[in-house]
Amino acid sequence: MKKQLNTTLIYVLSIFGLLCCCFGGFGFLLSGPAYLIAHNKIKNATEHPDNYEGNINALNTAKTIALIVLIINLLYLTYAIYLFFSGGYDDGFETWNELIQEIQNNQ
């Protein structure tokens, strides 16, 4: 019995990883495994092509998307770590509090 080269799980993990990018870049926890799953499936399918059926080009596309989302998340995580240690969040919170005070004073 041949195994299917199904890309659904890889796409779902990649999309949720992209959505989690907004949370300090922690989407790498989802996009990293998506990339590894795609990489391992491609490796197994090229080593034993008789055991798999499906489109390997679709799997390559899913792997590329997972890699792009992983890179975006790692860049954003690096930026968030930089902001945290450089005190950039304090300035942002002060500006946010000033804006809220202005809104409340204008009401």
N, C-alpha and C positions, 0 to 999 in steps of 0.2 A: 504494500500500500504506500502510495506516494504522499509526502507531506506538502501542504500548501504553503506558498510564500505569501502570507497574509500581512498586509501593511497597516491594518486598522489600528492595532495597539500602538505602533510607532507614531502614527499621525495623532492619535488621541493624547499620548504622553507629550508630544511636541507642542500641541496647541495649548494644553494646560500649563506646560512649562513656559510658554510665551506669555500667558496670562499671569503667571506667578512672577514674571520678571518685575512687575510693579512693586513687589514686596521685597525690595532690597536685593534682587537678583537670585532669590532662592529657588527659582525655576530650574536651576541646574540639577536639582534633586530629581526632577522628572525628565528633563531633556537629556541628561547624561545616560541614564539607563536606556532611553529610547535609541540613542546613538549606538550604544553597546549591543543592544538586541539586533538592530539592523546590521551592524558590522558582523556579528556572529552568524546571522542567517545568510548573509552574502558569502561569507567564507565557507560555510558548510555547503551552500548550494553550488559553489564553483568547484569544491573538492569532490562532491558526489552529486553530479547533475542528474543522475538517473533516479535518485531518491526524492527529488523535489519536482513539483509542477507549479507553474505560475510564471508571472512576468518578473524577471530579475531587474528590468529597467525601472519598474515601479518601486521596487525595493531600493534601488540606488537613489531614486528621487526622494524617498522617505528618509534615507540616511542623510542626504544632503540637507534636507529641511531640519532634521534633528541636530545636525552639526551647526547650522546657522543659528538656531534658537539657543543652543548651548553656548556659542560664542557671545551672543547678545547678553545672555544671563551672566556669564563670567565677567564681561566688561562692566555690566551694571553692578555686580557684586563688588568688583574692585573699586568702582566709583563710590559706592555706599560705604565701604570700609575706609576709604580715603576721607570722605566727609566726616565719618564718625570720629576718626582720630585727629583730624585737623580742626575740629570744633565747628565745622560748617553747619551742622544741624542747629546749634544754638542761635546763630544769626537768622536762620530760617524760621525758627520758632518765635524769635523776638519780632520779626516782621509780620508773621501770622497774627500774633497777639495784638500788635499795633493796628492791623487792619480790622480785627474783630472789635477793638475798642472804638475805632472810627465809625463802624457800622452801628454799634450800640449807641453812640453819642448822637448820631444823625436821626435816630428813630424818635 
